Amino acid sequence: MLRKTLLIIATGFPLASSASEMPRYDVEAQCKQIASMGGNTSAVMLNSCMDMEQKAYNNLKASWNEIPENTQRQCHEVASIGGNGSYTMLESCIEMETQAAEKPKKFEY
């Protein structure tokens, strides 16, 4: 319990009760913010954003328990930088982290 409390303090965000729980983002708020960037809300942008977020969420939900906990936490931080959070960003981050871990770079002299 002490370790989990210290981790929460150190990272600055609350953890789910289990690392296997996916974060919950306010997708509607995120998509409305994106769709309203030009001043008026674009229905096309809103619907497209909602579709992308739903697809990313569904993909992640199916494989979430197989993703290393440190990658889950790190990518959650990245995906929620803008405030509301984005499953599309979360999915992209996890894909890039997984690929990078499979092919670590070596420095050559």
C-alpha positions, 0 to 999 in steps of 0.5 A: 500500500505504501509503495502504491501511495508513493507511486501515485504521489511521484507520478502525479496521477491516480492509478486505477485499482489495478494496472489492468484497468484501462483509463477512462477518458472524456472522449466527447469533450475531447472530440468537441474541443477538436471539432470546434478549433475553427470557431464553429463545431464541425459535425464531420470532425466531431463524428470522425474523431468519435469514430477514431476514438471508438476504434482505438478504445476497442483495439486497446480493450482487447489487448490491454492486459497484455501491455506491460504496466510501465508502458500503460502508465507512461502512455496514459500520461502522454495521452492525457496531456491535453486534459481530456485524454485520447484513446487514439494517442494512447494506442499510438504511444503503446504501438511506438513503445512496443516497436521500440522495445522490440528493436532497441537502438545501439550507439556505434562509434 
